[in-house]
Amino acid sequence: MISIDSGAGLANATIQRRLVPVRLFYDFLMEEGLREFNPVGRGRYAPGRRNGGQQRGLVPRLAKLPWIPGEQRWLRVLEVAKNESVRNRVKLALAYDAALRREELCSLRTGHHPGAASATRSA
């Protein structure tokens, strides 16, 4: 059996998206009086429940946390970076120090200087 967070099979977001039409179909059947309940119902507020009053939906929503390297792996990254060009070492240091996203880092141009960054960057 494959669990949802095993990395095999469909992603959690894909499963959630595929359940929407099924859930809506059962909502329609309930409105028409052909079904008494929706087996693919949404999570709902349920007073008195342990987890903050929330009743889980059919498939729980998973949120992946970002991967953060441990100390040994980070030291290895720095060791490998020693052999890179000055440009790549500066980009690594800048990305780390300024917490830049990949897109922000890749959009930097060599000609950037402190005054140009504030003029070209949008909030």
DSSP file (Angstrom, degrees, kcal/mol; ACC not computed):
  #  RESIDUE AA STRUCTURE BP1 BP2  ACC     N-H-->O    O-->H-N    N-H-->O    O-->H-N    TCO  KAPPA ALPHA  PHI   PSI    X-CA   Y-CA   Z-CA
    1    1 A M              0   0    0      0, 0.0     2,-0.5     0, 0.0     0, 0.0   0.000 360.0 360.0 360.0 137.8    0.0    0.0    0.0
    2    2 A I        -     0   0    0      5,-0.0     2,-0.2     2,-0.0     5,-0.0  -0.859 360.0-144.1-100.2 127.3    1.3    3.5   -0.9
    3    3 A S    >   -     0   0    0     -2,-0.5     3,-1.6     1,-0.1     5,-0.4  -0.534  24.6-112.0 -86.7 160.5    0.7    6.2    1.7
    4    4 A I  G >  S+     0   0    0      1,-0.3     3,-0.5    -2,-0.2     8,-0.2   0.858 115.8  42.8 -61.0 -38.8   -0.1    9.8    0.5
    5    5 A D  G 3  S+     0   0    0      1,-0.2    -1,-0.3     2,-0.1     6,-0.0   0.185  84.4 100.1 -95.8  18.5    3.2   11.2    1.7
    6    6 A S  G <  S-     0   0    0     -3,-1.6    -1,-0.2     2,-0.2    -2,-0.1   0.634  92.3-118.4 -78.7 -13.4    5.4    8.4    0.5
    7    7 A G  S <  S+     0   0    0     -3,-0.5     2,-0.3     1,-0.4    -2,-0.1   0.344  83.7 102.2  90.5  -6.7    6.5   10.2   -2.7
    8    8 A A  S    S+     0   0    0     -5,-0.4    -1,-0.4     2,-0.1    -2,-0.2  -0.777  72.4  10.8-107.2 154.8    5.0    7.6   -4.9
    9    9 A G  S    S-     0   0    0     -2,-0.3     2,-0.2    -3,-0.1    -6,-0.0  -0.484 111.1  -8.6  81.9-152.6    1.7    7.9   -6.7
   10   10 A L  S    S-     0   0    0     -2,-0.2    -3,-0.1     1,-0.1    -2,-0.1  -0.516  72.1-109.8 -85.2 148.1   -0.2   11.2   -7.0
   11   11 A A     >  -     0   0    0     -2,-0.2     4,-2.2     1,-0.1     3,-0.2  -0.371  29.5-113.6 -69.5 154.5    0.7   14.4   -5.1
   12   12 A N  H  > S+     0   0    0      1,-0.2     4,-2.5     2,-0.2     5,-0.2   0.893 117.7  52.6 -57.7 -42.5   -1.7   15.5   -2.4
   13   13 A A  H  > S+     0   0    0      1,-0.2     4,-2.4     2,-0.2    -1,-0.2   0.868 108.0  51.8 -63.5 -35.9   -2.7   18.6   -4.3
   14   14 A T  H  > S+     0   0    0      2,-0.2     4,-2.3    -3,-0.2    -1,-0.2   0.920 110.0  48.3 -66.3 -43.8   -3.6   16.5   -7.4
   15   15 A I  H  X S+     0   0    0     -4,-2.2     4,-1.5     2,-0.2    -2,-0.2   0.929 111.1  51.3 -61.2 -44.8   -5.8   14.2   -5.3
   16   16 A Q  H  X S+     0   0    0     -4,-2.5     4,-0.9     1,-0.2     3,-0.3   0.925 111.1  47.7 -58.4 -45.6   -7.5   17.2   -3.8
   17   17 A R  H  < S+     0   0    0     -4,-2.4     3,-0.5     1,-0.2    -1,-0.2   0.872 110.7  51.4 -64.5 -37.2   -8.2   18.7   -7.2
   18   18 A R  H  X S+     0   0    0     -4,-2.3     4,-0.6     1,-0.2    -1,-0.2   0.756 105.3  56.4 -73.6 -22.8   -9.5   15.4   -8.5
   19   19 A L  H  X S+     0   0    0     -4,-1.5     4,-2.9    -3,-0.3     5,-0.2   0.734  88.6  78.5 -78.3 -21.6  -11.9   15.0   -5.6
   20   20 A V  H  X S+     0   0    0     -4,-0.9     4,-2.7    -3,-0.5     5,-0.2   0.929  94.5  44.3 -57.0 -52.0  -13.6   18.4   -6.3
   21   21 A P  H  > S+     0   0    0      0, 0.0     4,-2.2     0, 0.0    -1,-0.2   0.878 114.9  50.1 -63.4 -34.0  -15.8   17.2   -9.2
   22   22 A V  H  X S+     0   0    0     -4,-0.6     4,-2.2     2,-0.2    -2,-0.2   0.932 111.9  47.8 -66.6 -44.5  -16.8   14.1   -7.3
   23   23 A R  H  X S+     0   0    0     -4,-2.9     4,-2.2     1,-0.2    -1,-0.2   0.918 112.8  48.6 -61.3 -43.8  -17.7   16.2   -4.2
   24   24 A L  H  X S+     0   0    0     -4,-2.7     4,-2.3    -5,-0.2    -1,-0.2   0.869 108.5  54.1 -65.9 -36.4  -19.7   18.6   -6.3
   25   25 A F  H  X S+     0   0    0     -4,-2.2     4,-2.4    -5,-0.2    -1,-0.2   0.933 110.1  46.2 -62.0 -45.5  -21.5   15.7   -8.0
   26   26 A Y  H  X S+     0   0    0     -4,-2.2     4,-2.2     2,-0.2    -2,-0.2   0.857 109.2  55.5 -67.3 -33.0  -22.5   14.3   -4.6
   27   27 A D  H  X S+     0   0    0     -4,-2.2     4,-2.3     2,-0.2    -1,-0.2   0.925 108.7  48.7 -60.3 -43.0  -23.6   17.8   -3.5
   28   28 A F  H  X S+     0   0    0     -4,-2.3     4,-2.1     1,-0.2    -2,-0.2   0.925 109.4  51.4 -60.8 -46.2  -25.8   17.9   -6.6
   29   29 A L  H  <>S+     0   0    0     -4,-2.4     5,-2.7     1,-0.2     6,-1.0   0.874 110.3  49.8 -60.6 -37.1  -27.3   14.5   -5.8
   30   30 A M  H ><5S+     0   0    0     -4,-2.2     3,-1.2     4,-0.2    -1,-0.2   0.916 109.1  51.0 -67.6 -42.3  -28.0   15.7   -2.2
   31   31 A E  H 3<5S+     0   0    0     -4,-2.3    -2,-0.2     1,-0.3    -1,-0.2   0.860 110.0  50.6 -62.1 -35.3  -29.8   18.8   -3.6
   32   32 A E  T 3<5S-     0   0    0     -4,-2.1    -1,-0.3    -5,-0.2    -2,-0.2   0.502 116.6-116.5 -80.4  -4.4  -31.9   16.7   -5.8
   33   33 A G  T < 5S+     0   0    0     -3,-1.2    -3,-0.2    -4,-0.3    -2,-0.1   0.668  85.3 116.3  78.7  17.0  -32.8   14.5   -2.9
   34   34 A L  S   <S+     0   0    0     -5,-2.7     2,-0.3    -6,-0.2    -4,-0.2   0.619  76.4  35.6 -92.0 -14.6  -31.2   11.4   -4.4
   35   35 A R        -     0   0    0     -6,-1.0    -2,-0.2    -9,-0.1    -1,-0.1  -0.985  61.2-154.0-136.0 147.3  -28.6   11.1   -1.6
   36   36 A E  S    S+     0   0    0     -2,-0.3     2,-0.3     1,-0.2    -1,-0.1   0.754  81.1  13.9 -90.3 -27.0  -28.8   11.8    2.1
   37   37 A F  S    S-     0   0    0      4,-0.0    -1,-0.2   -11,-0.0     3,-0.0  -0.956  72.8-115.6-145.4 163.2  -25.2   12.6    2.7
   38   38 A N    >   -     0   0    0     -2,-0.3     3,-1.2     1,-0.1   -15,-0.1  -0.888  16.1-164.8-102.5 111.1  -22.0   13.3    0.8
   39   39 A P  T 3  S+     0   0    0      0, 0.0    -1,-0.1     0, 0.0   -16,-0.1   0.653  93.1  49.7 -70.3 -12.4  -19.4   10.6    1.3
   40   40 A V  T 3  S+     0   0    0    -18,-0.1    19,-0.1   -17,-0.1   -17,-0.1  -0.175  87.3 155.7-114.5  37.8  -16.7   13.0   -0.2
   41   41 A G    <   -     0   0    0     -3,-1.2    17,-0.9     1,-0.1     2,-0.1  -0.061  43.5-103.5 -65.6 165.7  -17.7   15.9    2.1
   42   42 A R        -     0   0    0     15,-0.2     2,-0.2     1,-0.1    -1,-0.1  -0.357  43.7 -87.9 -79.2 163.7  -15.4   18.8    3.1
   43   43 A G        -     0   0    0     -2,-0.1     2,-0.3    11,-0.0    13,-0.2  -0.531  55.9-166.7 -67.1 143.9  -13.8   19.1    6.5
   44   44 A R  E     -A   55   0A   0     11,-0.9    11,-3.6    -2,-0.2     2,-0.4  -0.894  27.7 -96.8-134.1 160.7  -16.2   20.9    8.8
   45   45 A Y  E     -A   54   0A   0     -2,-0.3     9,-0.3     9,-0.2     8,-0.1  -0.662  39.8-177.9 -74.6 128.9  -16.3   22.6   12.2
   46   46 A A    >   -     0   0    0      7,-4.5     3,-1.6    -2,-0.4     7,-0.1  -0.905  24.3-129.4-132.8 104.7  -17.5   20.1   14.8
   47   47 A P  T 3  S+     0   0    0      0, 0.0     3,-0.1     0, 0.0     6,-0.1  -0.178  89.5  23.8 -54.9 139.9  -17.8   21.6   18.3
   48   48 A G  T 3  S+     0   0    0      1,-0.3     2,-0.1     2,-0.1     4,-0.0   0.412  85.2 136.6  88.6  -2.4  -16.1   19.5   21.0
   49   49 A R    <>  -     0   0    0     -3,-1.6     4,-0.7     1,-0.1     3,-0.4  -0.490  59.1-125.5 -79.1 151.5  -13.6   17.8   18.8
   50   50 A R  T  4 S+     0   0    0      1,-0.2     2,-1.7     2,-0.2    -1,-0.1   0.864  98.3  65.7 -65.3 -39.4  -10.0   17.5   20.0
   51   51 A N  T >4 S-     0   0    0      3,-0.3     3,-1.0     1,-0.2    -1,-0.2  -0.296 132.5 -70.0 -88.0  55.3   -8.2   19.1   17.1
   52   52 A G  T 34 S-     0   0    0     -2,-1.7    -1,-0.2    -3,-0.4    -2,-0.2   0.695  88.4 -63.5  73.5  18.8   -9.6   22.6   17.5
   53   53 A G  T 3< S+     0   0    0     -4,-0.7    -7,-4.5     1,-0.3     2,-0.5   0.579  99.9 133.5  82.9   9.3  -13.1   21.7   16.4
   54   54 A Q  E <   -A   45   0A   0     -3,-1.0     2,-0.5    -9,-0.3    -3,-0.3  -0.815  44.5-153.2 -98.9 132.1  -12.1   20.6   12.9
   55   55 A Q  E     -A   44   0A   0    -11,-3.6   -11,-0.9    -2,-0.5    -6,-0.0  -0.896  29.6-116.2 -98.3 127.0  -13.4   17.4   11.3
   56   56 A R        -     0   0    0     -2,-0.5   -12,-0.1   -13,-0.2     2,-0.0  -0.239  22.7-124.9 -63.9 148.3  -11.0   16.1    8.7
   57   57 A G        -     0   0    0      2,-0.2   -15,-0.2   -14,-0.1    -1,-0.1  -0.166  40.8 -86.3 -76.3-177.8  -12.0   15.9    5.1
   58   58 A L  S    S+     0   0    0    -17,-0.9   -16,-0.1     1,-0.2    -2,-0.1   0.908 121.6  28.2 -60.1 -44.7  -11.7   12.6    3.2
   59   59 A V  S    S-     0   0    0    -19,-0.1    -1,-0.2   -43,-0.0    -2,-0.2  -0.981  92.3-126.9-119.3 120.7   -8.1   13.3    2.2
   60   60 A P        -     0   0    0      0, 0.0     2,-0.5     0, 0.0   -44,-0.1  -0.364  24.1-114.8 -67.1 144.9   -6.1   15.4    4.7
   61   61 A R        -     0   0    0     -2,-0.0     2,-0.4   -45,-0.0   -48,-0.0  -0.679  32.2-156.8 -79.1 126.6   -4.3   18.5    3.2
   62   62 A L        -     0   0    0     -2,-0.5     2,-0.5   -58,-0.0   -49,-0.1  -0.860   8.8-163.4-106.0 140.1   -0.6   18.1    3.5
   63   63 A A        -     0   0    0     -2,-0.4     2,-0.3   -51,-0.0    -2,-0.0  -0.973  16.8-140.0-122.0 115.9    1.8   21.0    3.5
   64   64 A K        -     0   0    0     -2,-0.5     3,-0.1     1,-0.0    -2,-0.0  -0.577  15.4-136.1 -76.1 132.0    5.5   20.1    2.9
   65   65 A L        -     0   0    0     -2,-0.3    -1,-0.0     1,-0.1     3,-0.0  -0.572  31.4 -95.4 -82.2 151.0    7.9   21.9    5.0
   66   66 A P        -     0   0    0      0, 0.0     2,-0.5     0, 0.0    -1,-0.1  -0.327  39.3-111.5 -65.3 149.2   11.0   23.3    3.3
   67   67 A W        -     0   0    0     -3,-0.1    -3,-0.0    -2,-0.0     0, 0.0  -0.696  32.9-170.6 -82.5 128.4   14.2   21.2    3.4
   68   68 A I        -     0   0    0     -2,-0.5     6,-0.0    -3,-0.0    -3,-0.0  -0.983  21.8-125.0-121.0 123.1   16.9   22.7    5.5
   69   69 A P        -     0   0    0      0, 0.0     2,-0.0     0, 0.0     0, 0.0  -0.330  22.7-121.3 -68.0 147.2   20.3   21.0    5.4
   70   70 A G     >  -     0   0    0      1,-0.1     4,-2.5     4,-0.0     5,-0.2  -0.208  37.7 -90.9 -74.5 176.0   21.9   19.9    8.6
   71   71 A E  H  > S+     0   0    0      1,-0.2     4,-2.5     2,-0.2     5,-0.2   0.900 125.3  50.3 -59.9 -43.6   25.3   21.2    9.7
   72   72 A Q  H  > S+     0   0    0      1,-0.2     4,-1.8     2,-0.2    -1,-0.2   0.911 112.9  45.7 -63.6 -42.6   27.3   18.5    8.0
   73   73 A R  H  > S+     0   0    0      2,-0.2     4,-2.2     1,-0.2    -1,-0.2   0.887 111.8  51.9 -67.8 -38.0   25.5   19.0    4.7
   74   74 A W  H  X S+     0   0    0     -4,-2.5     4,-2.3     1,-0.2    -2,-0.2   0.913 108.7  50.7 -64.7 -41.7   25.8   22.7    4.9
   75   75 A L  H  X S+     0   0    0     -4,-2.5     4,-2.1     1,-0.2    -1,-0.2   0.871 109.2  52.2 -62.2 -35.9   29.5   22.4    5.5
   76   76 A R  H  X S+     0   0    0     -4,-1.8     4,-2.5     2,-0.2    -2,-0.2   0.896 107.0  52.1 -66.9 -39.9   29.7   20.2    2.4
   77   77 A V  H  X S+     0   0    0     -4,-2.2     4,-2.3     1,-0.2    -2,-0.2   0.929 111.4  47.1 -59.6 -45.3   27.9   22.8    0.3
   78   78 A L  H  X S+     0   0    0     -4,-2.3     4,-1.2     2,-0.2    -2,-0.2   0.873 109.8  53.5 -65.3 -36.6   30.4   25.4    1.4
   79   79 A E  H  < S+     0   0    0     -4,-2.1     4,-0.4     1,-0.2     3,-0.4   0.921 111.7  44.6 -63.4 -44.0   33.3   23.0    0.7
   80   80 A V  H >< S+     0   0    0     -4,-2.5     3,-1.4     1,-0.2    -2,-0.2   0.876 107.5  60.0 -66.9 -37.2   32.0   22.4   -2.9
   81   81 A A  H >< S+     0   0    0     -4,-2.3     3,-1.7     1,-0.3    -1,-0.2   0.769  89.1  72.4 -64.4 -25.3   31.4   26.2   -3.3
   82   82 A K  T 3< S+     0   0    0     -4,-1.2    -1,-0.3    -3,-0.4    -2,-0.2   0.829  97.0  50.2 -57.5 -31.6   35.1   26.8   -2.7
   83   83 A N  T <  S+     0   0    0     -3,-1.4    -1,-0.3    -4,-0.4    -2,-0.2   0.434  95.2  96.3 -88.1  -0.3   35.8   25.4   -6.1
   84   84 A E  S <  S-     0   0    0     -3,-1.7    -3,-0.0    -4,-0.2     0, 0.0  -0.350  85.1 -87.6 -85.4 168.7   33.2   27.6   -7.9
   85   85 A S     >  -     0   0    0      1,-0.1     4,-2.3    -2,-0.1     5,-0.2  -0.250  39.0-107.5 -68.9 162.8   33.8   30.9   -9.6
   86   86 A V  H  > S+     0   0    0      1,-0.2     4,-2.7     2,-0.2     5,-0.2   0.902 120.7  57.2 -58.0 -41.6   33.7   34.2   -7.7
   87   87 A R  H  > S+     0   0    0      1,-0.2     4,-2.4     2,-0.2    -1,-0.2   0.928 109.2  43.9 -55.2 -49.5   30.4   34.9   -9.4
   88   88 A N  H  > S+     0   0    0      2,-0.2     4,-2.3     1,-0.2    -1,-0.2   0.871 113.1  51.1 -68.0 -36.7   28.8   31.7   -8.1
   89   89 A R  H  X S+     0   0    0     -4,-2.3     4,-2.5     2,-0.2    -1,-0.2   0.901 111.2  48.5 -66.5 -39.7   30.2   32.1   -4.6
   90   90 A V  H  X S+     0   0    0     -4,-2.7     4,-3.0     2,-0.2     5,-0.2   0.920 111.3  50.1 -65.8 -42.8   28.9   35.7   -4.4
   91   91 A K  H  X S+     0   0    0     -4,-2.4     4,-2.9    -5,-0.2     5,-0.2   0.905 110.9  49.4 -62.7 -40.5   25.5   34.5   -5.6
   92   92 A L  H  X S+     0   0    0     -4,-2.3     4,-2.3     2,-0.2    -2,-0.2   0.947 114.3  44.7 -62.0 -48.0   25.4   31.8   -2.9
   93   93 A A  H  X S+     0   0    0     -4,-2.5     4,-3.0     1,-0.2     5,-0.2   0.908 115.5  47.8 -63.3 -41.9   26.4   34.2   -0.2
   94   94 A L  H  X S+     0   0    0     -4,-3.0     4,-2.8     2,-0.2     6,-0.3   0.920 111.5  49.8 -65.9 -44.2   23.9   36.8   -1.4
   95   95 A A  H  X>S+     0   0    0     -4,-2.9     5,-1.2    -5,-0.2     4,-0.7   0.914 116.4  42.6 -60.7 -43.0   21.1   34.3   -1.6
   96   96 A Y  H  <5S+     0   0    0     -4,-2.3     3,-0.4    -5,-0.2    -2,-0.2   0.952 118.8  42.6 -68.2 -50.0   21.8   33.0    1.9
   97   97 A D  H  <5S+     0   0    0     -4,-3.0    -2,-0.2     1,-0.2    -3,-0.2   0.877 124.1  35.3 -68.1 -39.5   22.4   36.4    3.5
   98   98 A A  H  <5S-     0   0    0     -4,-2.8    -1,-0.2    -5,-0.2    -2,-0.2   0.414 102.2-127.2 -96.6   1.6   19.4   38.2    1.8
   99   99 A A  T  <5 -     0   0    0     -4,-0.7     2,-0.2    -3,-0.4    -3,-0.2   0.911  43.5-179.0  52.8  46.9   17.1   35.1    1.8
  100  100 A L      < -     0   0    0     -5,-1.2    -1,-0.2    -6,-0.3     2,-0.1  -0.508  24.9-125.1 -78.2 144.1   16.6   35.5   -2.0
  101  101 A R     >  -     0   0    0     -2,-0.2     4,-2.6     1,-0.1     5,-0.2  -0.444  31.6-104.0 -77.4 162.4   14.3   33.2   -3.8
  102  102 A R  H  > S+     0   0    0      1,-0.2     4,-2.7     2,-0.2     5,-0.2   0.909 121.8  49.9 -54.9 -46.2   15.7   31.4   -6.9
  103  103 A E  H  > S+     0   0    0      1,-0.2     4,-1.5     2,-0.2    -1,-0.2   0.901 111.0  49.1 -62.6 -41.4   13.9   33.7   -9.3
  104  104 A E  H  > S+     0   0    0      1,-0.2     4,-0.5     2,-0.2    -1,-0.2   0.912 112.8  47.8 -64.0 -42.0   15.1   36.8   -7.5
  105  105 A L  H >< S+     0   0    0     -4,-2.6     3,-1.0     1,-0.2    -2,-0.2   0.918 111.9  48.8 -65.3 -43.9   18.7   35.5   -7.5
  106  106 A C  H 3< S+     0   0    0     -4,-2.7    -1,-0.2     1,-0.2    -2,-0.2   0.752 105.2  59.6 -69.7 -23.2   18.6   34.5  -11.2
  107  107 A S  H 3< S+     0   0    0     -4,-1.5    -1,-0.2    -5,-0.2    -2,-0.2   0.589  80.2 109.1 -82.9  -9.0   17.2   37.9  -12.2
  108  108 A L    <<  -     0   0    0     -3,-1.0     2,-0.3    -4,-0.5    -3,-0.0  -0.426  58.1-150.9 -66.9 140.3   20.2   39.8  -10.8
  109  109 A R    >   -     0   0    0     -2,-0.1     3,-1.7     1,-0.1    -2,-0.1  -0.802  23.0-118.3-110.6 156.6   22.4   41.3  -13.4
  110  110 A T  T 3  S+     0   0    0     -2,-0.3    -1,-0.1     1,-0.3    -2,-0.0   0.821 111.9  60.9 -60.7 -32.1   26.2   41.9  -13.1
  111  111 A G  T 3  S+     0   0    0      2,-0.0    -1,-0.3     5,-0.0     5,-0.1   0.495  77.2 120.2 -76.9  -3.4   25.6   45.6  -13.5
  112  112 A H    <   +     0   0    0     -3,-1.7    -4,-0.0     4,-0.1     3,-0.0  -0.342  35.6 173.5 -63.6 140.6   23.5   45.9  -10.4
  113  113 A H    >>  -     0   0    0     -2,-0.0     4,-1.9     1,-0.0     3,-0.9  -0.918  49.4 -88.0-139.6 167.1   24.7   48.3   -7.7
  114  114 A P  H 3> S+     0   0    0      0, 0.0     4,-1.0     0, 0.0    -2,-0.0   0.812 126.0  46.7 -50.0 -39.5   23.0   49.4   -4.5
  115  115 A G  H 3> S+     0   0    0      1,-0.2     4,-0.9     2,-0.2     3,-0.1   0.852 111.9  50.8 -71.7 -33.1   21.2   52.4   -6.1
  116  116 A A  H <> S+     0   0    0     -3,-0.9     4,-2.0     1,-0.2     5,-0.2   0.812 100.3  63.7 -74.1 -30.5   20.0   50.3   -9.1
  117  117 A A  H  X S+     0   0    0     -4,-1.9     4,-1.6     1,-0.2    -1,-0.2   0.909 104.7  44.7 -62.8 -42.6   18.5   47.6   -6.9
  118  118 A S  H  < S+     0   0    0     -4,-1.0    -1,-0.2     1,-0.2    -2,-0.2   0.810 113.4  51.6 -72.9 -27.7   15.9   49.8   -5.3
  119  119 A A  H  < S+     0   0    0     -4,-0.9    -1,-0.2     1,-0.2    -2,-0.2   0.826 118.2  34.9 -77.4 -31.0   15.0   51.5   -8.6
  120  120 A T  H  < S+     0   0    0     -4,-2.0     2,-0.4     2,-0.1    -2,-0.2   0.641  99.1  88.5 -98.6 -15.4   14.3   48.2  -10.5
  121  121 A R     <  -     0   0    0     -4,-1.6     2,-0.3    -5,-0.2    -4,-0.0  -0.693  65.5-147.1 -89.1 131.6   12.9   46.1   -7.7
  122  122 A S              0   0    0     -2,-0.4    -2,-0.1     1,-0.1    -3,-0.0  -0.702 360.0 360.0 -95.5 151.4    9.1   46.2   -7.1
  123  123 A A              0   0    0     -2,-0.3    -1,-0.1     0, 0.0    -2,-0.0   0.475 360.0 360.0 -71.3 360.0    7.7   45.8   -3.7
